[in-house]
Amino acid sequence: MKKNKHISIRIDEDVLQKFHYVAKYEDRSASGQIMFLINNCIREFEEKHGKIELPPEKK
């Protein structure tokens, strides 16, 4: 079972407020909006450059 990881970023307060506005407009939480954007970024990259192969998981 994969565990979700946590990341943190530093962000300007005005940008954060605008980001929350966009997320709410799109009917997503801030975390949901970030995941949406990350997944779009990965999908677009893989469409252009091919599938990203990950190393096997270490146990």
mmCIF file of the N, C-alpha and C atoms, coordinates in Angstrom:
data_MODEL
# 
_entry.id   MODEL 
# 
loop_
_atom_site.group_PDB 
_atom_site.id 
_atom_site.type_symbol 
_atom_site.label_atom_id 
_atom_site.label_alt_id 
_atom_site.label_comp_id 
_atom_site.label_asym_id 
_atom_site.label_entity_id 
_atom_site.label_seq_id 
_atom_site.pdbx_PDB_ins_code 
_atom_site.Cartn_x 
_atom_site.Cartn_y 
_atom_site.Cartn_z 
_atom_site.occupancy 
_atom_site.B_iso_or_equiv 
_atom_site.pdbx_formal_charge 
_atom_site.auth_seq_id 
_atom_site.auth_comp_id 
_atom_site.auth_asym_id 
_atom_site.auth_atom_id 
_atom_site.pdbx_PDB_model_num 
ATOM 1   N N  . MET A 1 1  ? 0.838   -1.189 0.000   1.00 0.00 ? 1  MET A N  1 
ATOM 2   C CA . MET A 1 1  ? 0.000   0.000  0.000   1.00 0.00 ? 1  MET A CA 1 
ATOM 3   C C  . MET A 1 1  ? 0.884   1.254  0.000   1.00 0.00 ? 1  MET A C  1 
ATOM 4   N N  . LYS A 1 2  ? 0.609   2.169  -0.935  1.00 0.00 ? 2  LYS A N  1 
ATOM 5   C CA . LYS A 1 2  ? 1.391   3.396  -1.015  1.00 0.00 ? 2  LYS A CA 1 
ATOM 6   C C  . LYS A 1 2  ? 0.897   4.395  0.014   1.00 0.00 ? 2  LYS A C  1 
ATOM 7   N N  . LYS A 1 3  ? 1.832   5.072  0.648   1.00 0.00 ? 3  LYS A N  1 
ATOM 8   C CA . LYS A 1 3  ? 1.483   6.132  1.591   1.00 0.00 ? 3  LYS A CA 1 
ATOM 9   C C  . LYS A 1 3  ? 1.572   7.469  0.869   1.00 0.00 ? 3  LYS A C  1 
ATOM 10  N N  . ASN A 1 4  ? 0.642   8.353  1.167   1.00 0.00 ? 4  ASN A N  1 
ATOM 11  C CA . ASN A 1 4  ? 0.725   9.704  0.630   1.00 0.00 ? 4  ASN A CA 1 
ATOM 12  C C  . ASN A 1 4  ? 1.863   10.437 1.306   1.00 0.00 ? 4  ASN A C  1 
ATOM 13  N N  . LYS A 1 5  ? 2.581   11.213 0.526   1.00 0.00 ? 5  LYS A N  1 
ATOM 14  C CA . LYS A 1 5  ? 3.694   12.012 1.037   1.00 0.00 ? 5  LYS A CA 1 
ATOM 15  C C  . LYS A 1 5  ? 3.235   13.449 1.230   1.00 0.00 ? 5  LYS A C  1 
ATOM 16  N N  . HIS A 1 6  ? 3.956   14.165 2.039   1.00 0.00 ? 6  HIS A N  1 
ATOM 17  C CA . HIS A 1 6  ? 3.641   15.557 2.347   1.00 0.00 ? 6  HIS A CA 1 
ATOM 18  C C  . HIS A 1 6  ? 4.777   16.435 1.843   1.00 0.00 ? 6  HIS A C  1 
ATOM 19  N N  . ILE A 1 7  ? 4.417   17.544 1.185   1.00 0.00 ? 7  ILE A N  1 
ATOM 20  C CA . ILE A 1 7  ? 5.421   18.538 0.803   1.00 0.00 ? 7  ILE A CA 1 
ATOM 21  C C  . ILE A 1 7  ? 4.946   19.897 1.282   1.00 0.00 ? 7  ILE A C  1 
ATOM 22  N N  . SER A 1 8  ? 5.866   20.813 1.446   1.00 0.00 ? 8  SER A N  1 
ATOM 23  C CA . SER A 1 8  ? 5.484   22.183 1.800   1.00 0.00 ? 8  SER A CA 1 
ATOM 24  C C  . SER A 1 8  ? 6.224   23.136 0.873   1.00 0.00 ? 8  SER A C  1 
ATOM 25  N N  . ILE A 1 9  ? 5.621   24.295 0.635   1.00 0.00 ? 9  ILE A N  1 
ATOM 26  C CA . ILE A 1 9  ? 6.244   25.307 -0.212  1.00 0.00 ? 9  ILE A CA 1 
ATOM 27  C C  . ILE A 1 9  ? 6.094   26.671 0.454   1.00 0.00 ? 9  ILE A C  1 
ATOM 28  N N  . ARG A 1 10 ? 6.952   27.559 0.083   1.00 0.00 ? 10 ARG A N  1 
ATOM 29  C CA . ARG A 1 10 ? 6.813   28.954 0.498   1.00 0.00 ? 10 ARG A CA 1 
ATOM 30  C C  . ARG A 1 10 ? 6.089   29.676 -0.632  1.00 0.00 ? 10 ARG A C  1 
ATOM 31  N N  . ILE A 1 11 ? 5.093   30.478 -0.275  1.00 0.00 ? 11 ILE A N  1 
ATOM 32  C CA . ILE A 1 11 ? 4.280   31.132 -1.309  1.00 0.00 ? 11 ILE A CA 1 
ATOM 33  C C  . ILE A 1 11 ? 3.843   32.506 -0.808  1.00 0.00 ? 11 ILE A C  1 
ATOM 34  N N  . ASP A 1 12 ? 3.855   33.447 -1.707  1.00 0.00 ? 12 ASP A N  1 
ATOM 35  C CA . ASP A 1 12 ? 3.414   34.801 -1.407  1.00 0.00 ? 12 ASP A CA 1 
ATOM 36  C C  . ASP A 1 12 ? 1.935   34.769 -1.001  1.00 0.00 ? 12 ASP A C  1 
ATOM 37  N N  . GLU A 1 13 ? 1.576   35.555 0.000   1.00 0.00 ? 13 GLU A N  1 
ATOM 38  C CA . GLU A 1 13 ? 0.208   35.531 0.527   1.00 0.00 ? 13 GLU A CA 1 
ATOM 39  C C  . GLU A 1 13 ? -0.837  35.877 -0.528  1.00 0.00 ? 13 GLU A C  1 
ATOM 40  N N  . ASP A 1 14 ? -0.556  36.869 -1.372  1.00 0.00 ? 14 ASP A N  1 
ATOM 41  C CA . ASP A 1 14 ? -1.517  37.236 -2.423  1.00 0.00 ? 14 ASP A CA 1 
ATOM 42  C C  . ASP A 1 14 ? -1.719  36.081 -3.412  1.00 0.00 ? 14 ASP A C  1 
ATOM 43  N N  . VAL A 1 15 ? -0.628  35.433 -3.782  1.00 0.00 ? 15 VAL A N  1 
ATOM 44  C CA . VAL A 1 15 ? -0.715  34.298 -4.702  1.00 0.00 ? 15 VAL A CA 1 
ATOM 45  C C  . VAL A 1 15 ? -1.524  33.177 -4.064  1.00 0.00 ? 15 VAL A C  1 
ATOM 46  N N  . LEU A 1 16 ? -1.305  32.927 -2.784  1.00 0.00 ? 16 LEU A N  1 
ATOM 47  C CA . LEU A 1 16 ? -2.039  31.880 -2.089  1.00 0.00 ? 16 LEU A CA 1 
ATOM 48  C C  . LEU A 1 16 ? -3.529  32.188 -2.053  1.00 0.00 ? 16 LEU A C  1 
ATOM 49  N N  . GLN A 1 17 ? -3.883  33.432 -1.768  1.00 0.00 ? 17 GLN A N  1 
ATOM 50  C CA . GLN A 1 17 ? -5.294  33.803 -1.737  1.00 0.00 ? 17 GLN A CA 1 
ATOM 51  C C  . GLN A 1 17 ? -5.937  33.635 -3.109  1.00 0.00 ? 17 GLN A C  1 
ATOM 52  N N  . LYS A 1 18 ? -5.225  34.012 -4.166  1.00 0.00 ? 18 LYS A N  1 
ATOM 53  C CA . LYS A 1 18 ? -5.749  33.843 -5.526  1.00 0.00 ? 18 LYS A CA 1 
ATOM 54  C C  . LYS A 1 18 ? -5.862  32.361 -5.877  1.00 0.00 ? 18 LYS A C  1 
ATOM 55  N N  . PHE A 1 19 ? -4.882  31.571 -5.433  1.00 0.00 ? 19 PHE A N  1 
ATOM 56  C CA . PHE A 1 19 ? -4.919  30.138 -5.690  1.00 0.00 ? 19 PHE A CA 1 
ATOM 57  C C  . PHE A 1 19 ? -6.145  29.509 -5.029  1.00 0.00 ? 19 PHE A C  1 
ATOM 58  N N  . HIS A 1 20 ? -6.422  29.880 -3.777  1.00 0.00 ? 20 HIS A N  1 
ATOM 59  C CA . HIS A 1 20 ? -7.609  29.379 -3.082  1.00 0.00 ? 20 HIS A CA 1 
ATOM 60  C C  . HIS A 1 20 ? -8.882  29.799 -3.814  1.00 0.00 ? 20 HIS A C  1 
ATOM 61  N N  . TYR A 1 21 ? -8.895  31.002 -4.346  1.00 0.00 ? 21 TYR A N  1 
ATOM 62  C CA . TYR A 1 21 ? -10.047 31.472 -5.116  1.00 0.00 ? 21 TYR A CA 1 
ATOM 63  C C  . TYR A 1 21 ? -10.278 30.572 -6.330  1.00 0.00 ? 21 TYR A C  1 
ATOM 64  N N  . VAL A 1 22 ? -9.206  30.296 -7.085  1.00 0.00 ? 22 VAL A N  1 
ATOM 65  C CA . VAL A 1 22 ? -9.313  29.443 -8.275  1.00 0.00 ? 22 VAL A CA 1 
ATOM 66  C C  . VAL A 1 22 ? -9.771  28.044 -7.879  1.00 0.00 ? 22 VAL A C  1 
ATOM 67  N N  . ALA A 1 23 ? -9.186  27.479 -6.833  1.00 0.00 ? 23 ALA A N  1 
ATOM 68  C CA . ALA A 1 23 ? -9.559  26.135 -6.389  1.00 0.00 ? 23 ALA A CA 1 
ATOM 69  C C  . ALA A 1 23 ? -11.042 26.082 -6.039  1.00 0.00 ? 23 ALA A C  1 
ATOM 70  N N  . LYS A 1 24 ? -11.509 27.078 -5.306  1.00 0.00 ? 24 LYS A N  1 
ATOM 71  C CA . LYS A 1 24 ? -12.930 27.117 -4.929  1.00 0.00 ? 24 LYS A CA 1 
ATOM 72  C C  . LYS A 1 24 ? -13.807 27.256 -6.169  1.00 0.00 ? 24 LYS A C  1 
ATOM 73  N N  . TYR A 1 25 ? -13.403 28.092 -7.104  1.00 0.00 ? 25 TYR A N  1 
ATOM 74  C CA . TYR A 1 25 ? -14.153 28.274 -8.349  1.00 0.00 ? 25 TYR A CA 1 
ATOM 75  C C  . TYR A 1 25 ? -14.269 26.953 -9.106  1.00 0.00 ? 25 TYR A C  1 
ATOM 76  N N  . GLU A 1 26 ? -13.202 26.157 -9.084  1.00 0.00 ? 26 GLU A N  1 
ATOM 77  C CA . GLU A 1 26 ? -13.171 24.862 -9.776  1.00 0.00 ? 26 GLU A CA 1 
ATOM 78  C C  . GLU A 1 26 ? -13.769 23.751 -8.911  1.00 0.00 ? 26 GLU A C  1 
ATOM 79  N N  . ASP A 1 27 ? -14.313 24.120 -7.763  1.00 0.00 ? 27 ASP A N  1 
ATOM 80  C CA . ASP A 1 27 ? -14.953 23.187 -6.831  1.00 0.00 ? 27 ASP A CA 1 
ATOM 81  C C  . ASP A 1 27 ? -13.977 22.118 -6.336  1.00 0.00 ? 27 ASP A C  1 
ATOM 82  N N  . ARG A 1 28 ? -12.763 22.582 -5.995  1.00 0.00 ? 28 ARG A N  1 
ATOM 83  C CA . ARG A 1 28 ? -11.748 21.694 -5.450  1.00 0.00 ? 28 ARG A CA 1 
ATOM 84  C C  . ARG A 1 28 ? -11.183 22.311 -4.183  1.00 0.00 ? 28 ARG A C  1 
ATOM 85  N N  . SER A 1 29 ? -10.672 21.457 -3.312  1.00 0.00 ? 29 SER A N  1 
ATOM 86  C CA . SER A 1 29 ? -9.893  21.947 -2.178  1.00 0.00 ? 29 SER A CA 1 
ATOM 87  C C  . SER A 1 29 ? -8.545  22.422 -2.724  1.00 0.00 ? 29 SER A C  1 
ATOM 88  N N  . ALA A 1 30 ? -7.791  23.122 -1.914  1.00 0.00 ? 30 ALA A N  1 
ATOM 89  C CA . ALA A 1 30 ? -6.455  23.546 -2.342  1.00 0.00 ? 30 ALA A CA 1 
ATOM 90  C C  . ALA A 1 30 ? -5.599  22.322 -2.675  1.00 0.00 ? 30 ALA A C  1 
ATOM 91  N N  . SER A 1 31 ? -5.652  21.290 -1.822  1.00 0.00 ? 31 SER A N  1 
ATOM 92  C CA . SER A 1 31 ? -4.884  20.072 -2.084  1.00 0.00 ? 31 SER A CA 1 
ATOM 93  C C  . SER A 1 31 ? -5.362  19.394 -3.366  1.00 0.00 ? 31 SER A C  1 
ATOM 94  N N  . GLY A 1 32 ? -6.662  19.353 -3.557  1.00 0.00 ? 32 GLY A N  1 
ATOM 95  C CA . GLY A 1 32 ? -7.212  18.763 -4.775  1.00 0.00 ? 32 GLY A CA 1 
ATOM 96  C C  . GLY A 1 32 ? -6.777  19.517 -6.018  1.00 0.00 ? 32 GLY A C  1 
ATOM 97  N N  . GLN A 1 33 ? -6.731  20.841 -5.917  1.00 0.00 ? 33 GLN A N  1 
ATOM 98  C CA . GLN A 1 33 ? -6.295  21.670 -7.050  1.00 0.00 ? 33 GLN A CA 1 
ATOM 99  C C  . GLN A 1 33 ? -4.824  21.426 -7.345  1.00 0.00 ? 33 GLN A C  1 
ATOM 100 N N  . ILE A 1 34 ? -4.009  21.330 -6.314  1.00 0.00 ? 34 ILE A N  1 
ATOM 101 C CA . ILE A 1 34 ? -2.581  21.054 -6.514  1.00 0.00 ? 34 ILE A CA 1 
ATOM 102 C C  . ILE A 1 34 ? -2.400  19.699 -7.190  1.00 0.00 ? 34 ILE A C  1 
ATOM 103 N N  . MET A 1 35 ? -3.125  18.668 -6.729  1.00 0.00 ? 35 MET A N  1 
ATOM 104 C CA . MET A 1 35 ? -3.012  17.346 -7.335  1.00 0.00 ? 35 MET A CA 1 
ATOM 105 C C  . MET A 1 35 ? -3.485  17.376 -8.790  1.00 0.00 ? 35 MET A C  1 
ATOM 106 N N  . PHE A 1 36 ? -4.541  18.116 -9.072  1.00 0.00 ? 36 PHE A N  1 
ATOM 107 C CA . PHE A 1 36 ? -5.023  18.272 -10.442 1.00 0.00 ? 36 PHE A CA 1 
ATOM 108 C C  . PHE A 1 36 ? -3.936  18.877 -11.327 1.00 0.00 ? 36 PHE A C  1 
ATOM 109 N N  . LEU A 1 37 ? -3.299  19.925 -10.848 1.00 0.00 ? 37 LEU A N  1 
ATOM 110 C CA . LEU A 1 37 ? -2.250  20.597 -11.626 1.00 0.00 ? 37 LEU A CA 1 
ATOM 111 C C  . LEU A 1 37 ? -1.016  19.711 -11.801 1.00 0.00 ? 37 LEU A C  1 
ATOM 112 N N  . ILE A 1 38 ? -0.625  19.011 -10.747 1.00 0.00 ? 38 ILE A N  1 
ATOM 113 C CA . ILE A 1 38 ? 0.529   18.109 -10.833 1.00 0.00 ? 38 ILE A CA 1 
ATOM 114 C C  . ILE A 1 38 ? 0.250   17.001 -11.838 1.00 0.00 ? 38 ILE A C  1 
ATOM 115 N N  . ASN A 1 39 ? -0.926  16.384 -11.744 1.00 0.00 ? 39 ASN A N  1 
ATOM 116 C CA . ASN A 1 39 ? -1.263  15.299 -12.672 1.00 0.00 ? 39 ASN A CA 1 
ATOM 117 C C  . ASN A 1 39 ? -1.320  15.795 -14.113 1.00 0.00 ? 39 ASN A C  1 
ATOM 118 N N  . ASN A 1 40 ? -1.848  17.001 -14.342 1.00 0.00 ? 40 ASN A N  1 
ATOM 119 C CA . ASN A 1 40 ? -1.850  17.574 -15.691 1.00 0.00 ? 40 ASN A CA 1 
ATOM 120 C C  . ASN A 1 40 ? -0.430  17.789 -16.190 1.00 0.00 ? 40 ASN A C  1 
ATOM 121 N N  . CYS A 1 41 ? 0.427   18.275 -15.330 1.00 0.00 ? 41 CYS A N  1 
ATOM 122 C CA . CYS A 1 41 ? 1.821   18.514 -15.690 1.00 0.00 ? 41 CYS A CA 1 
ATOM 123 C C  . CYS A 1 41 ? 2.496   17.209 -16.109 1.00 0.00 ? 41 CYS A C  1 
ATOM 124 N N  . ILE A 1 42 ? 2.302   16.159 -15.329 1.00 0.00 ? 42 ILE A N  1 
ATOM 125 C CA . ILE A 1 42 ? 2.901   14.854 -15.633 1.00 0.00 ? 42 ILE A CA 1 
ATOM 126 C C  . ILE A 1 42 ? 2.335   14.296 -16.941 1.00 0.00 ? 42 ILE A C  1 
ATOM 127 N N  . ARG A 1 43 ? 1.005   14.373 -17.106 1.00 0.00 ? 43 ARG A N  1 
ATOM 128 C CA . ARG A 1 43 ? 0.366   13.865 -18.324 1.00 0.00 ? 43 ARG A CA 1 
ATOM 129 C C  . ARG A 1 43 ? 0.913   14.577 -19.557 1.00 0.00 ? 43 ARG A C  1 
ATOM 130 N N  . GLU A 1 44 ? 1.010   15.901 -19.508 1.00 0.00 ? 44 GLU A N  1 
ATOM 131 C CA . GLU A 1 44 ? 1.521   16.674 -20.641 1.00 0.00 ? 44 GLU A CA 1 
ATOM 132 C C  . GLU A 1 44 ? 2.985   16.334 -20.924 1.00 0.00 ? 44 GLU A C  1 
ATOM 133 N N  . PHE A 1 45 ? 3.785   16.181 -19.885 1.00 0.00 ? 45 PHE A N  1 
ATOM 134 C CA . PHE A 1 45 ? 5.190   15.822 -20.061 1.00 0.00 ? 45 PHE A CA 1 
ATOM 135 C C  . PHE A 1 45 ? 5.307   14.458 -20.736 1.00 0.00 ? 45 PHE A C  1 
ATOM 136 N N  . GLU A 1 46 ? 4.526   13.484 -20.250 1.00 0.00 ? 46 GLU A N  1 
ATOM 137 C CA . GLU A 1 46 ? 4.605   12.134 -20.804 1.00 0.00 ? 46 GLU A CA 1 
ATOM 138 C C  . GLU A 1 46 ? 4.073   12.082 -22.239 1.00 0.00 ? 46 GLU A C  1 
ATOM 139 N N  . GLU A 1 47 ? 3.082   12.891 -22.563 1.00 0.00 ? 47 GLU A N  1 
ATOM 140 C CA . GLU A 1 47 ? 2.593   12.948 -23.943 1.00 0.00 ? 47 GLU A CA 1 
ATOM 141 C C  . GLU A 1 47 ? 3.689   13.454 -24.878 1.00 0.00 ? 47 GLU A C  1 
ATOM 142 N N  . LYS A 1 48 ? 4.483   14.378 -24.395 1.00 0.00 ? 48 LYS A N  1 
ATOM 143 C CA . LYS A 1 48 ? 5.544   14.976 -25.215 1.00 0.00 ? 48 LYS A CA 1 
ATOM 144 C C  . LYS A 1 48 ? 6.812   14.126 -25.225 1.00 0.00 ? 48 LYS A C  1 
ATOM 145 N N  . HIS A 1 49 ? 7.181   13.552 -24.072 1.00 0.00 ? 49 HIS A N  1 
ATOM 146 C CA . HIS A 1 49 ? 8.488   12.908 -23.925 1.00 0.00 ? 49 HIS A CA 1 
ATOM 147 C C  . HIS A 1 49 ? 8.431   11.401 -23.703 1.00 0.00 ? 49 HIS A C  1 
ATOM 148 N N  . GLY A 1 50 ? 7.264   10.835 -23.534 1.00 0.00 ? 50 GLY A N  1 
ATOM 149 C CA . GLY A 1 50 ? 7.134   9.412  -23.256 1.00 0.00 ? 50 GLY A CA 1 
ATOM 150 C C  . GLY A 1 50 ? 6.945   9.155  -21.771 1.00 0.00 ? 50 GLY A C  1 
ATOM 151 N N  . LYS A 1 51 ? 6.520   7.936  -21.487 1.00 0.00 ? 51 LYS A N  1 
ATOM 152 C CA . LYS A 1 51 ? 6.210   7.551  -20.110 1.00 0.00 ? 51 LYS A CA 1 
ATOM 153 C C  . LYS A 1 51 ? 7.444   7.652  -19.214 1.00 0.00 ? 51 LYS A C  1 
ATOM 154 N N  . ILE A 1 52 ? 7.243   8.161  -18.030 1.00 0.00 ? 52 ILE A N  1 
ATOM 155 C CA . ILE A 1 52 ? 8.305   8.246  -17.025 1.00 0.00 ? 52 ILE A CA 1 
ATOM 156 C C  . ILE A 1 52 ? 8.370   6.902  -16.316 1.00 0.00 ? 52 ILE A C  1 
ATOM 157 N N  . GLU A 1 53 ? 9.501   6.240  -16.403 1.00 0.00 ? 53 GLU A N  1 
ATOM 158 C CA . GLU A 1 53 ? 9.693   4.953  -15.740 1.00 0.00 ? 53 GLU A CA 1 
ATOM 159 C C  . GLU A 1 53 ? 10.263  5.190  -14.346 1.00 0.00 ? 53 GLU A C  1 
ATOM 160 N N  . LEU A 1 54 ? 9.590   4.641  -13.355 1.00 0.00 ? 54 LEU A N  1 
ATOM 161 C CA . LEU A 1 54 ? 10.045  4.786  -11.974 1.00 0.00 ? 54 LEU A CA 1 
ATOM 162 C C  . LEU A 1 54 ? 10.830  3.552  -11.559 1.00 0.00 ? 54 LEU A C  1 
ATOM 163 N N  . PRO A 1 55 ? 11.828  3.727  -10.681 1.00 0.00 ? 55 PRO A N  1 
ATOM 164 C CA . PRO A 1 55 ? 12.558  2.561  -10.190 1.00 0.00 ? 55 PRO A CA 1 
ATOM 165 C C  . PRO A 1 55 ? 11.639  1.708  -9.310  1.00 0.00 ? 55 PRO A C  1 
ATOM 166 N N  . PRO A 1 56 ? 11.921  0.410  -9.201  1.00 0.00 ? 56 PRO A N  1 
ATOM 167 C CA . PRO A 1 56 ? 11.093  -0.437 -8.334  1.00 0.00 ? 56 PRO A CA 1 
ATOM 168 C C  . PRO A 1 56 ? 11.110  0.081  -6.893  1.00 0.00 ? 56 PRO A C  1 
ATOM 169 N N  . GLU A 1 57 ? 9.986   -0.153 -6.190  1.00 0.00 ? 57 GLU A N  1 
ATOM 170 C CA . GLU A 1 57 ? 9.914   0.285  -4.791  1.00 0.00 ? 57 GLU A CA 1 
ATOM 171 C C  . GLU A 1 57 ? 10.853  -0.521 -3.929  1.00 0.00 ? 57 GLU A C  1 
ATOM 172 N N  . LYS A 1 58 ? 11.482  0.176  -2.986  1.00 0.00 ? 58 LYS A N  1 
ATOM 173 C CA . LYS A 1 58 ? 12.334  -0.497 -2.017  1.00 0.00 ? 58 LYS A CA 1 
ATOM 174 C C  . LYS A 1 58 ? 11.484  -0.914 -0.830  1.00 0.00 ? 58 LYS A C  1 
ATOM 175 N N  . LYS A 1 59 ? 11.719  -2.115 -0.323  1.00 0.00 ? 59 LYS A N  1 
ATOM 176 C CA . LYS A 1 59 ? 10.932  -2.594 0.822   1.00 0.00 ? 59 LYS A CA 1 
ATOM 177 C C  . LYS A 1 59 ? 11.806  -2.858 2.004   1.00 0.00 ? 59 LYS A C  1 
# 
